[in-house]
Amino acid sequence: MPVVRITIRNGKSPEYKKALLDGVHDALVRSFKIPEQDRFQTLLELGRDQFEAPSAKSDNITIIEVTVFKGRSGEAKKKLYASIVSNLAKHPSIAGDDILIVLHEQPLENWGIRGGKPANEVNLGFKVDV
């Protein structure tokens, strides 16, 4: 049940934004083995005056923050980062150097899900320790 927040500079087309959301989700499904329908994503668009980045970055600068249940292996995390960059290079054509990925890991008891139950007391339906 990752929660994804993507921040970009404004002015991108609906197709660009959809490709961005789809590319990140696909990487999570393949790397972290989450269910296909497990999709909680937000996309935040900011103007240049609200989104500072190093001058070497293009207007395609993208920050991807993923909050997940704690427990994924280092290999699964590496696969996630590489998959996101690969997917977004293909479509919508974002250079790898313009992508910053930050993974926030939270213990299961820090998630209130399915009517306010702690996630460690719920059958998630998938493995976290991949």
N, C-alpha and C positions, 0 to 999 in steps of 0.2 A: 504494500500500500504506500508506495512512494508519493510524496507531495513535491511537485516540481514547480519552480518559479523561474521563468526565463525573462531576462531583461535585455531589451534591444533599444537602439535609437529609432525614433519614429520615422514614418515615411515608407515603410515596406508594404508590399501588396498583400492581399488576403492569401494568395497562393504561397508566397514566401513564408508567411506566418504559419500556415497549415503544414508546410513541409518541415518547418522547424519543430513544431509540436509532435508531428508524426515521427520524425527522425529520433528525437529523444525517447519517445515512448517505445519505439521498436528496439532501441538499444537496451532499455530496461527489461523488456520482455525476454530478449535473447541472453543478456548477461546475468540478470538477477532472477530469471525464471518466474517473474510475476505473471499472474493471469492477464490475458489480453485485455479484458474489460476493466482492469484495475487502473483507472486513469484519472488522476487528480492533478491538473496542470493549470497554471496561470501564466499569462504573457503580459508583461508590463512594458509599455513603450514610453520612452522619455526623449525630450528634446536634447540637443547638444549641450545646452546650458544646464541641464539637470543630470547629465551622464558624462562625467569626465573619464578619460582614458588616456594612456600614454600616446604621444603623438605618432608613434610608429603603427598604431592600430588603425584599421580602416573604419568606414561607417557601418561595416557589418559586425563590429564588436558585439559579442554576445556573452552574457554571464548566465550560466545555468547552475541553479542551486537545487540540489536534490536532498530531501530529508527522508530518511529511511529507518526501518527497524535495524538496530544494531545486530551484527552477526555475519555479514558477508565476508568472504575471504579476500585477501589481498589480490589474488588472481581474478576473482569476479569483479573487483573494483577496476583493475587494469583493463579488463575486457570491456567494462562499461565505458570508460573514458575513450578508449580506442574506437569503440563502436559508434559513440556519439560523434566523434570527429569525422570518422569515415562516412557516416550517414549524411552529415551536414555538408561535407565536401561535395558529395554527389548532388544533393538537392537540399537546400537552395543555393549551393555554391559558396559556402563560407570557408575561408582559409583556416586551417588549424590554429595558426597563430592569433586569430581573432576570437578564439573560443576559450573561455575560462570556466572550468567546472569545479564546483565546491560541493562536497558531500558532507551532509550533517547526519550523524548517526545517533539515534535516540533509543534507549532501552524500551522494551515492549511495554513496561508499566507506565511509561510517559505518554502513551497514546490512548485516548478515550475513543473507542469505536463501537459500532453496533449497539446503539442505545446507551452509550456512556459506560461501557465496560472496559476495564484495562485490557489491552491487547494480549497480555500474557495469560489472561483467563478465557480466551476465545480460541476456537479452532479456526485458524487463518485460512486453511485450505491449500496452503503452499508452504514450502520450506524456506526458511530464512538463511540457513547456514549452507549457502551454495559457494 
